[in-house]
């Protein structure tokens, strides 16, 4: 199972989901779907934005469980 590690990275950076939504121009519903693993795919644009705004690498963002 692939885990998108957004919540842990937000805590590490002292940022909120609201802040991330505003930075990425994404709805909170879509962000929560990604966090809760309720989506089948994620665009490379989102992966790039997550890494930029959360100051991380793809290895930090994406985990395999």
mmCIF file of the N, C-alpha and C atoms, coordinates in Angstrom:
data_MODEL
# 
_entry.id   MODEL 
# 
loop_
_atom_site.group_PDB 
_atom_site.id 
_atom_site.type_symbol 
_atom_site.label_atom_id 
_atom_site.label_alt_id 
_atom_site.label_comp_id 
_atom_site.label_asym_id 
_atom_site.label_entity_id 
_atom_site.label_seq_id 
_atom_site.pdbx_PDB_ins_code 
_atom_site.Cartn_x 
_atom_site.Cartn_y 
_atom_site.Cartn_z 
_atom_site.occupancy 
_atom_site.B_iso_or_equiv 
_atom_site.pdbx_formal_charge 
_atom_site.auth_seq_id 
_atom_site.auth_comp_id 
_atom_site.auth_asym_id 
_atom_site.auth_atom_id 
_atom_site.pdbx_PDB_model_num 
ATOM 1   N N  . UNK A 1 1  ? 0.843   -1.172 0.000   1.00 0.00 ? 1  UNK A N  1 
ATOM 2   C CA . UNK A 1 1  ? 0.000   0.000  0.000   1.00 0.00 ? 1  UNK A CA 1 
ATOM 3   C C  . UNK A 1 1  ? 0.894   1.244  0.000   1.00 0.00 ? 1  UNK A C  1 
ATOM 4   N N  . UNK A 1 2  ? 0.563   2.209  -0.825  1.00 0.00 ? 2  UNK A N  1 
ATOM 5   C CA . UNK A 1 2  ? 1.309   3.465  -0.911  1.00 0.00 ? 2  UNK A CA 1 
ATOM 6   C C  . UNK A 1 2  ? 0.655   4.481  0.021   1.00 0.00 ? 2  UNK A C  1 
ATOM 7   N N  . UNK A 1 3  ? 1.465   5.124  0.838   1.00 0.00 ? 3  UNK A N  1 
ATOM 8   C CA . UNK A 1 3  ? 1.005   6.123  1.798   1.00 0.00 ? 3  UNK A CA 1 
ATOM 9   C C  . UNK A 1 3  ? 1.560   7.484  1.374   1.00 0.00 ? 3  UNK A C  1 
ATOM 10  N N  . UNK A 1 4  ? 0.681   8.470  1.292   1.00 0.00 ? 4  UNK A N  1 
ATOM 11  C CA . UNK A 1 4  ? 1.105   9.848  1.044   1.00 0.00 ? 4  UNK A CA 1 
ATOM 12  C C  . UNK A 1 4  ? 1.206   10.512 2.417   1.00 0.00 ? 4  UNK A C  1 
ATOM 13  N N  . UNK A 1 5  ? 2.398   10.856 2.814   1.00 0.00 ? 5  UNK A N  1 
ATOM 14  C CA . UNK A 1 5  ? 2.753   11.233 4.167   1.00 0.00 ? 5  UNK A CA 1 
ATOM 15  C C  . UNK A 1 5  ? 2.534   12.726 4.464   1.00 0.00 ? 5  UNK A C  1 
ATOM 16  N N  . UNK A 1 6  ? 1.426   13.293 4.051   1.00 0.00 ? 6  UNK A N  1 
ATOM 17  C CA . UNK A 1 6  ? 1.205   14.735 4.122   1.00 0.00 ? 6  UNK A CA 1 
ATOM 18  C C  . UNK A 1 6  ? 1.047   15.228 5.555   1.00 0.00 ? 6  UNK A C  1 
ATOM 19  N N  . UNK A 1 7  ? 0.245   14.554 6.354   1.00 0.00 ? 7  UNK A N  1 
ATOM 20  C CA . UNK A 1 7  ? -0.031  15.050 7.707   1.00 0.00 ? 7  UNK A CA 1 
ATOM 21  C C  . UNK A 1 7  ? 1.234   15.119 8.561   1.00 0.00 ? 7  UNK A C  1 
ATOM 22  N N  . UNK A 1 8  ? 2.080   14.123 8.474   1.00 0.00 ? 8  UNK A N  1 
ATOM 23  C CA . UNK A 1 8  ? 3.334   14.135 9.238   1.00 0.00 ? 8  UNK A CA 1 
ATOM 24  C C  . UNK A 1 8  ? 4.231   15.288 8.789   1.00 0.00 ? 8  UNK A C  1 
ATOM 25  N N  . UNK A 1 9  ? 4.290   15.516 7.479   1.00 0.00 ? 9  UNK A N  1 
ATOM 26  C CA . UNK A 1 9  ? 5.120   16.600 6.961   1.00 0.00 ? 9  UNK A CA 1 
ATOM 27  C C  . UNK A 1 9  ? 4.557   17.967 7.331   1.00 0.00 ? 9  UNK A C  1 
ATOM 28  N N  . UNK A 1 10 ? 3.239   18.085 7.371   1.00 0.00 ? 10 UNK A N  1 
ATOM 29  C CA . UNK A 1 10 ? 2.624   19.341 7.816   1.00 0.00 ? 10 UNK A CA 1 
ATOM 30  C C  . UNK A 1 10 ? 3.004   19.629 9.263   1.00 0.00 ? 10 UNK A C  1 
ATOM 31  N N  . UNK A 1 11 ? 2.932   18.618 10.126  1.00 0.00 ? 11 UNK A N  1 
ATOM 32  C CA . UNK A 1 11 ? 3.309   18.795 11.537  1.00 0.00 ? 11 UNK A CA 1 
ATOM 33  C C  . UNK A 1 11 ? 4.774   19.185 11.659  1.00 0.00 ? 11 UNK A C  1 
ATOM 34  N N  . UNK A 1 12 ? 5.621   18.527 10.897  1.00 0.00 ? 12 UNK A N  1 
ATOM 35  C CA . UNK A 1 12 ? 7.057   18.804 10.933  1.00 0.00 ? 12 UNK A CA 1 
ATOM 36  C C  . UNK A 1 12 ? 7.342   20.258 10.562  1.00 0.00 ? 12 UNK A C  1 
ATOM 37  N N  . UNK A 1 13 ? 6.557   20.802 9.629   1.00 0.00 ? 13 UNK A N  1 
ATOM 38  C CA . UNK A 1 13 ? 6.756   22.172 9.151   1.00 0.00 ? 13 UNK A CA 1 
ATOM 39  C C  . UNK A 1 13 ? 5.865   23.187 9.861   1.00 0.00 ? 13 UNK A C  1 
ATOM 40  N N  . UNK A 1 14 ? 5.119   22.738 10.872  1.00 0.00 ? 14 UNK A N  1 
ATOM 41  C CA . UNK A 1 14 ? 4.202   23.621 11.613  1.00 0.00 ? 14 UNK A CA 1 
ATOM 42  C C  . UNK A 1 14 ? 3.234   24.355 10.687  1.00 0.00 ? 14 UNK A C  1 
ATOM 43  N N  . UNK A 1 15 ? 2.660   23.616 9.748   1.00 0.00 ? 15 UNK A N  1 
ATOM 44  C CA . UNK A 1 15 ? 1.703   24.173 8.786   1.00 0.00 ? 15 UNK A CA 1 
ATOM 45  C C  . UNK A 1 15 ? 0.378   23.429 8.912   1.00 0.00 ? 15 UNK A C  1 
ATOM 46  N N  . UNK A 1 16 ? -0.671  24.061 8.429   1.00 0.00 ? 16 UNK A N  1 
ATOM 47  C CA . UNK A 1 16 ? -2.002  23.458 8.497   1.00 0.00 ? 16 UNK A CA 1 
ATOM 48  C C  . UNK A 1 16 ? -2.443  22.962 7.116   1.00 0.00 ? 16 UNK A C  1 
ATOM 49  N N  . UNK A 1 17 ? -3.454  22.117 7.114   1.00 0.00 ? 17 UNK A N  1 
ATOM 50  C CA . UNK A 1 17 ? -4.038  21.666 5.840   1.00 0.00 ? 17 UNK A CA 1 
ATOM 51  C C  . UNK A 1 17 ? -4.627  22.860 5.102   1.00 0.00 ? 17 UNK A C  1 
ATOM 52  N N  . UNK A 1 18 ? -5.227  23.790 5.846   1.00 0.00 ? 18 UNK A N  1 
ATOM 53  C CA . UNK A 1 18 ? -5.789  24.999 5.233   1.00 0.00 ? 18 UNK A CA 1 
ATOM 54  C C  . UNK A 1 18 ? -4.697  25.768 4.495   1.00 0.00 ? 18 UNK A C  1 
ATOM 55  N N  . UNK A 1 19 ? -3.551  25.951 5.127   1.00 0.00 ? 19 UNK A N  1 
ATOM 56  C CA . UNK A 1 19 ? -2.432  26.656 4.504   1.00 0.00 ? 19 UNK A CA 1 
ATOM 57  C C  . UNK A 1 19 ? -2.011  25.954 3.212   1.00 0.00 ? 19 UNK A C  1 
ATOM 58  N N  . UNK A 1 20 ? -1.895  24.626 3.268   1.00 0.00 ? 20 UNK A N  1 
ATOM 59  C CA . UNK A 1 20 ? -1.468  23.862 2.098   1.00 0.00 ? 20 UNK A CA 1 
ATOM 60  C C  . UNK A 1 20 ? -2.479  23.975 0.959   1.00 0.00 ? 20 UNK A C  1 
ATOM 61  N N  . UNK A 1 21 ? -3.748  23.924 1.290   1.00 0.00 ? 21 UNK A N  1 
ATOM 62  C CA . UNK A 1 21 ? -4.797  24.076 0.266   1.00 0.00 ? 21 UNK A CA 1 
ATOM 63  C C  . UNK A 1 21 ? -4.669  25.416 -0.436  1.00 0.00 ? 21 UNK A C  1 
ATOM 64  N N  . UNK A 1 22 ? -4.442  26.473 0.333   1.00 0.00 ? 22 UNK A N  1 
ATOM 65  C CA . UNK A 1 22 ? -4.308  27.817 -0.256  1.00 0.00 ? 22 UNK A CA 1 
ATOM 66  C C  . UNK A 1 22 ? -3.061  27.909 -1.137  1.00 0.00 ? 22 UNK A C  1 
ATOM 67  N N  . UNK A 1 23 ? -1.962  27.330 -0.688  1.00 0.00 ? 23 UNK A N  1 
ATOM 68  C CA . UNK A 1 23 ? -0.726  27.380 -1.463  1.00 0.00 ? 23 UNK A CA 1 
ATOM 69  C C  . UNK A 1 23 ? -0.866  26.635 -2.787  1.00 0.00 ? 23 UNK A C  1 
ATOM 70  N N  . UNK A 1 24 ? -1.547  25.495 -2.748  1.00 0.00 ? 24 UNK A N  1 
ATOM 71  C CA . UNK A 1 24 ? -1.640  24.625 -3.917  1.00 0.00 ? 24 UNK A CA 1 
ATOM 72  C C  . UNK A 1 24 ? -2.880  24.871 -4.766  1.00 0.00 ? 24 UNK A C  1 
ATOM 73  N N  . UNK A 1 25 ? -3.773  25.724 -4.271  1.00 0.00 ? 25 UNK A N  1 
ATOM 74  C CA . UNK A 1 25 ? -5.034  25.973 -4.967  1.00 0.00 ? 25 UNK A CA 1 
ATOM 75  C C  . UNK A 1 25 ? -5.799  24.655 -5.172  1.00 0.00 ? 25 UNK A C  1 
ATOM 76  N N  . UNK A 1 26 ? -5.948  23.918 -4.074  1.00 0.00 ? 26 UNK A N  1 
ATOM 77  C CA . UNK A 1 26 ? -6.645  22.640 -4.071  1.00 0.00 ? 26 UNK A CA 1 
ATOM 78  C C  . UNK A 1 26 ? -7.750  22.721 -3.013  1.00 0.00 ? 26 UNK A C  1 
ATOM 79  N N  . UNK A 1 27 ? -8.842  22.032 -3.230  1.00 0.00 ? 27 UNK A N  1 
ATOM 80  C CA . UNK A 1 27 ? -9.919  22.055 -2.239  1.00 0.00 ? 27 UNK A CA 1 
ATOM 81  C C  . UNK A 1 27 ? -9.541  21.172 -1.049  1.00 0.00 ? 27 UNK A C  1 
ATOM 82  N N  . UNK A 1 28 ? -10.096 21.503 0.100   1.00 0.00 ? 28 UNK A N  1 
ATOM 83  C CA . UNK A 1 28 ? -9.822  20.688 1.285   1.00 0.00 ? 28 UNK A CA 1 
ATOM 84  C C  . UNK A 1 28 ? -10.374 19.278 1.106   1.00 0.00 ? 28 UNK A C  1 
ATOM 85  N N  . UNK A 1 29 ? -11.460 19.158 0.374   1.00 0.00 ? 29 UNK A N  1 
ATOM 86  C CA . UNK A 1 29 ? -12.032 17.829 0.111   1.00 0.00 ? 29 UNK A CA 1 
ATOM 87  C C  . UNK A 1 29 ? -11.037 16.965 -0.666  1.00 0.00 ? 29 UNK A C  1 
ATOM 88  N N  . UNK A 1 30 ? -10.449 17.530 -1.708  1.00 0.00 ? 30 UNK A N  1 
ATOM 89  C CA . UNK A 1 30 ? -9.481  16.760 -2.502  1.00 0.00 ? 30 UNK A CA 1 
ATOM 90  C C  . UNK A 1 30 ? -8.222  16.443 -1.707  1.00 0.00 ? 30 UNK A C  1 
ATOM 91  N N  . UNK A 1 31 ? -7.763  17.389 -0.897  1.00 0.00 ? 31 UNK A N  1 
ATOM 92  C CA . UNK A 1 31 ? -6.592  17.128 -0.064  1.00 0.00 ? 31 UNK A CA 1 
ATOM 93  C C  . UNK A 1 31 ? -6.882  16.006 0.925   1.00 0.00 ? 31 UNK A C  1 
ATOM 94  N N  . UNK A 1 32 ? -8.035  16.043 1.553   1.00 0.00 ? 32 UNK A N  1 
ATOM 95  C CA . UNK A 1 32 ? -8.401  14.997 2.511   1.00 0.00 ? 32 UNK A CA 1 
ATOM 96  C C  . UNK A 1 32 ? -8.546  13.636 1.840   1.00 0.00 ? 32 UNK A C  1 
ATOM 97  N N  . UNK A 1 33 ? -9.029  13.606 0.615   1.00 0.00 ? 33 UNK A N  1 
ATOM 98  C CA . UNK A 1 33 ? -9.125  12.347 -0.123  1.00 0.00 ? 33 UNK A CA 1 
ATOM 99  C C  . UNK A 1 33 ? -7.735  11.759 -0.370  1.00 0.00 ? 33 UNK A C  1 
ATOM 100 N N  . UNK A 1 34 ? -6.769  12.620 -0.669  1.00 0.00 ? 34 UNK A N  1 
ATOM 101 C CA . UNK A 1 34 ? -5.392  12.155 -0.879  1.00 0.00 ? 34 UNK A CA 1 
ATOM 102 C C  . UNK A 1 34 ? -4.821  11.646 0.443   1.00 0.00 ? 34 UNK A C  1 
ATOM 103 N N  . UNK A 1 35 ? -5.019  12.396 1.513   1.00 0.00 ? 35 UNK A N  1 
ATOM 104 C CA . UNK A 1 35 ? -4.498  12.011 2.833   1.00 0.00 ? 35 UNK A CA 1 
ATOM 105 C C  . UNK A 1 35 ? -5.089  10.690 3.296   1.00 0.00 ? 35 UNK A C  1 
ATOM 106 N N  . UNK A 1 36 ? -6.382  10.488 3.071   1.00 0.00 ? 36 UNK A N  1 
ATOM 107 C CA . UNK A 1 36 ? -7.070  9.279  3.545   1.00 0.00 ? 36 UNK A CA 1 
ATOM 108 C C  . UNK A 1 36 ? -6.968  8.113  2.564   1.00 0.00 ? 36 UNK A C  1 
ATOM 109 N N  . UNK A 1 37 ? -6.147  8.258  1.536   1.00 0.00 ? 37 UNK A N  1 
ATOM 110 C CA . UNK A 1 37 ? -5.938  7.199  0.547   1.00 0.00 ? 37 UNK A CA 1 
ATOM 111 C C  . UNK A 1 37 ? -7.238  6.837  -0.179  1.00 0.00 ? 37 UNK A C  1 
ATOM 112 N N  . UNK A 1 38 ? -8.088  7.817  -0.429  1.00 0.00 ? 38 UNK A N  1 
ATOM 113 C CA . UNK A 1 38 ? -9.369  7.578  -1.092  1.00 0.00 ? 38 UNK A CA 1 
ATOM 114 C C  . UNK A 1 38 ? -9.324  7.939  -2.576  1.00 0.00 ? 38 UNK A C  1 
ATOM 115 N N  . UNK A 1 39 ? -8.152  7.999  -3.136  1.00 0.00 ? 39 UNK A N  1 
ATOM 116 C CA . UNK A 1 39 ? -8.007  8.315  -4.548  1.00 0.00 ? 39 UNK A CA 1 
ATOM 117 C C  . UNK A 1 39 ? -7.144  7.243  -5.212  1.00 0.00 ? 39 UNK A C  1 
ATOM 118 N N  . UNK A 1 40 ? -7.377  7.030  -6.482  1.00 0.00 ? 40 UNK A N  1 
ATOM 119 C CA . UNK A 1 40 ? -6.638  6.006  -7.219  1.00 0.00 ? 40 UNK A CA 1 
ATOM 120 C C  . UNK A 1 40 ? -5.379  6.539  -7.886  1.00 0.00 ? 40 UNK A C  1 
ATOM 121 N N  . UNK A 1 41 ? -5.302  7.870  -8.027  1.00 0.00 ? 41 UNK A N  1 
ATOM 122 C CA . UNK A 1 41 ? -4.139  8.445  -8.700  1.00 0.00 ? 41 UNK A CA 1 
ATOM 123 C C  . UNK A 1 41 ? -3.875  9.844  -8.163  1.00 0.00 ? 41 UNK A C  1 
ATOM 124 N N  . UNK A 1 42 ? -2.675  10.306 -8.423  1.00 0.00 ? 42 UNK A N  1 
ATOM 125 C CA . UNK A 1 42 ? -2.289  11.659 -8.040  1.00 0.00 ? 42 UNK A CA 1 
ATOM 126 C C  . UNK A 1 42 ? -1.391  12.201 -9.148  1.00 0.00 ? 42 UNK A C  1 
ATOM 127 N N  . UNK A 1 43 ? -1.607  13.442 -9.529  1.00 0.00 ? 43 UNK A N  1 
ATOM 128 C CA . UNK A 1 43 ? -0.849  13.998 -10.649 1.00 0.00 ? 43 UNK A CA 1 
ATOM 129 C C  . UNK A 1 43 ? 0.567   14.362 -10.216 1.00 0.00 ? 43 UNK A C  1 
ATOM 130 N N  . UNK A 1 44 ? 1.475   14.343 -11.170 1.00 0.00 ? 44 UNK A N  1 
ATOM 131 C CA . UNK A 1 44 ? 2.847   14.734 -10.902 1.00 0.00 ? 44 UNK A CA 1 
ATOM 132 C C  . UNK A 1 44 ? 2.923   16.183 -10.432 1.00 0.00 ? 44 UNK A C  1 
ATOM 133 N N  . UNK A 1 45 ? 2.015   17.010 -10.921 1.00 0.00 ? 45 UNK A N  1 
ATOM 134 C CA . UNK A 1 45 ? 1.985   18.415 -10.492 1.00 0.00 ? 45 UNK A CA 1 
ATOM 135 C C  . UNK A 1 45 ? 1.760   18.499 -8.995  1.00 0.00 ? 45 UNK A C  1 
ATOM 136 N N  . UNK A 1 46 ? 0.813   17.704 -8.478  1.00 0.00 ? 46 UNK A N  1 
ATOM 137 C CA . UNK A 1 46 ? 0.547   17.697 -7.041  1.00 0.00 ? 46 UNK A CA 1 
ATOM 138 C C  . UNK A 1 46 ? 1.749   17.180 -6.264  1.00 0.00 ? 46 UNK A C  1 
ATOM 139 N N  . UNK A 1 47 ? 2.380   16.130 -6.743  1.00 0.00 ? 47 UNK A N  1 
ATOM 140 C CA . UNK A 1 47 ? 3.558   15.590 -6.062  1.00 0.00 ? 47 UNK A CA 1 
ATOM 141 C C  . UNK A 1 47 ? 4.651   16.649 -5.996  1.00 0.00 ? 47 UNK A C  1 
ATOM 142 N N  . UNK A 1 48 ? 4.870   17.332 -7.097  1.00 0.00 ? 48 UNK A N  1 
ATOM 143 C CA . UNK A 1 48 ? 5.876   18.392 -7.133  1.00 0.00 ? 48 UNK A CA 1 
ATOM 144 C C  . UNK A 1 48 ? 5.516   19.516 -6.162  1.00 0.00 ? 48 UNK A C  1 
ATOM 145 N N  . UNK A 1 49 ? 4.251   19.923 -6.155  1.00 0.00 ? 49 UNK A N  1 
ATOM 146 C CA . UNK A 1 49 ? 3.810   20.987 -5.248  1.00 0.00 ? 49 UNK A CA 1 
ATOM 147 C C  . UNK A 1 49 ? 3.921   20.565 -3.786  1.00 0.00 ? 49 UNK A C  1 
ATOM 148 N N  . UNK A 1 50 ? 3.519   19.346 -3.465  1.00 0.00 ? 50 UNK A N  1 
ATOM 149 C CA . UNK A 1 50 ? 3.649   18.864 -2.093  1.00 0.00 ? 50 UNK A CA 1 
ATOM 150 C C  . UNK A 1 50 ? 5.106   18.951 -1.649  1.00 0.00 ? 50 UNK A C  1 
ATOM 151 N N  . UNK A 1 51 ? 6.003   18.489 -2.492  1.00 0.00 ? 51 UNK A N  1 
ATOM 152 C CA . UNK A 1 51 ? 7.426   18.502 -2.142  1.00 0.00 ? 51 UNK A CA 1 
ATOM 153 C C  . UNK A 1 51 ? 7.942   19.931 -1.976  1.00 0.00 ? 51 UNK A C  1 
ATOM 154 N N  . UNK A 1 52 ? 7.518   20.825 -2.841  1.00 0.00 ? 52 UNK A N  1 
ATOM 155 C CA . UNK A 1 52 ? 7.970   22.217 -2.753  1.00 0.00 ? 52 UNK A CA 1 
ATOM 156 C C  . UNK A 1 52 ? 7.457   22.877 -1.476  1.00 0.00 ? 52 UNK A C  1 
ATOM 157 N N  . UNK A 1 53 ? 6.155   22.791 -1.226  1.00 0.00 ? 53 UNK A N  1 
ATOM 158 C CA . UNK A 1 53 ? 5.564   23.509 -0.103  1.00 0.00 ? 53 UNK A CA 1 
ATOM 159 C C  . UNK A 1 53 ? 5.838   22.844 1.242   1.00 0.00 ? 53 UNK A C  1 
ATOM 160 N N  . UNK A 1 54 ? 6.102   21.541 1.245   1.00 0.00 ? 54 UNK A N  1 
ATOM 161 C CA . UNK A 1 54 ? 6.387   20.845 2.496   1.00 0.00 ? 54 UNK A CA 1 
ATOM 162 C C  . UNK A 1 54 ? 7.885   20.636 2.706   1.00 0.00 ? 54 UNK A C  1 
ATOM 163 N N  . UNK A 1 55 ? 8.681   21.206 1.792   1.00 0.00 ? 55 UNK A N  1 
ATOM 164 C CA . UNK A 1 55 ? 10.134  21.160 1.910   1.00 0.00 ? 55 UNK A CA 1 
ATOM 165 C C  . UNK A 1 55 ? 10.631  19.731 2.121   1.00 0.00 ? 55 UNK A C  1 
ATOM 166 N N  . UNK A 1 56 ? 10.257  18.860 1.186   1.00 0.00 ? 56 UNK A N  1 
ATOM 167 C CA . UNK A 1 56 ? 10.614  17.447 1.314   1.00 0.00 ? 56 UNK A CA 1 
ATOM 168 C C  . UNK A 1 56 ? 10.960  16.864 -0.052  1.00 0.00 ? 56 UNK A C  1 
ATOM 169 N N  . UNK A 1 57 ? 11.392  15.620 -0.041  1.00 0.00 ? 57 UNK A N  1 
ATOM 170 C CA . UNK A 1 57 ? 11.654  14.896 -1.277  1.00 0.00 ? 57 UNK A CA 1 
ATOM 171 C C  . UNK A 1 57 ? 10.496  13.933 -1.533  1.00 0.00 ? 57 UNK A C  1 
ATOM 172 N N  . UNK A 1 58 ? 10.474  13.335 -2.703  1.00 0.00 ? 58 UNK A N  1 
ATOM 173 C CA . UNK A 1 58 ? 9.431   12.354 -2.986  1.00 0.00 ? 58 UNK A CA 1 
ATOM 174 C C  . UNK A 1 58 ? 9.531   11.159 -2.049  1.00 0.00 ? 58 UNK A C  1 
ATOM 175 N N  . UNK A 1 59 ? 10.758  10.824 -1.621  1.00 0.00 ? 59 UNK A N  1 
ATOM 176 C CA . UNK A 1 59 ? 10.959  9.737  -0.673  1.00 0.00 ? 59 UNK A CA 1 
ATOM 177 C C  . UNK A 1 59 ? 10.379  10.033 0.692   1.00 0.00 ? 59 UNK A C  1 
ATOM 178 N N  . UNK A 1 60 ? 10.354  11.309 1.077   1.00 0.00 ? 60 UNK A N  1 
ATOM 179 C CA . UNK A 1 60 ? 9.732   11.715 2.339   1.00 0.00 ? 60 UNK A CA 1 
ATOM 180 C C  . UNK A 1 60 ? 8.204   11.698 2.208   1.00 0.00 ? 60 UNK A C  1 
ATOM 181 N N  . UNK A 1 61 ? 7.726   12.055 1.038   1.00 0.00 ? 61 UNK A N  1 
ATOM 182 C CA . UNK A 1 61 ? 6.283   12.201 0.801   1.00 0.00 ? 61 UNK A CA 1 
ATOM 183 C C  . UNK A 1 61 ? 5.590   10.863 0.595   1.00 0.00 ? 61 UNK A C  1 
ATOM 184 N N  . UNK A 1 62 ? 6.212   9.986  -0.174  1.00 0.00 ? 62 UNK A N  1 
ATOM 185 C CA . UNK A 1 62 ? 5.564   8.726  -0.558  1.00 0.00 ? 62 UNK A CA 1 
ATOM 186 C C  . UNK A 1 62 ? 6.238   7.562  0.163   1.00 0.00 ? 62 UNK A C  1 
ATOM 187 N N  . UNK A 1 63 ? 5.452   6.816  0.904   1.00 0.00 ? 63 UNK A N  1 
ATOM 188 C CA . UNK A 1 63 ? 5.948   5.639  1.633   1.00 0.00 ? 63 UNK A CA 1 
ATOM 189 C C  . UNK A 1 63 ? 5.195   4.402  1.166   1.00 0.00 ? 63 UNK A C  1 
ATOM 190 N N  . UNK A 1 64 ? 5.860   3.275  1.197   1.00 0.00 ? 64 UNK A N  1 
ATOM 191 C CA . UNK A 1 64 ? 5.212   1.999  0.865   1.00 0.00 ? 64 UNK A CA 1 
ATOM 192 C C  . UNK A 1 64 ? 5.114   1.194  2.147   1.00 0.00 ? 64 UNK A C  1 
ATOM 193 N N  . UNK A 1 65 ? 3.898   0.790  2.468   1.00 0.00 ? 65 UNK A N  1 
ATOM 194 C CA . UNK A 1 65 ? 3.642   0.039  3.691   1.00 0.00 ? 65 UNK A CA 1 
ATOM 195 C C  . UNK A 1 65 ? 3.325   -1.386 3.373   1.00 0.00 ? 65 UNK A C  1 
# 
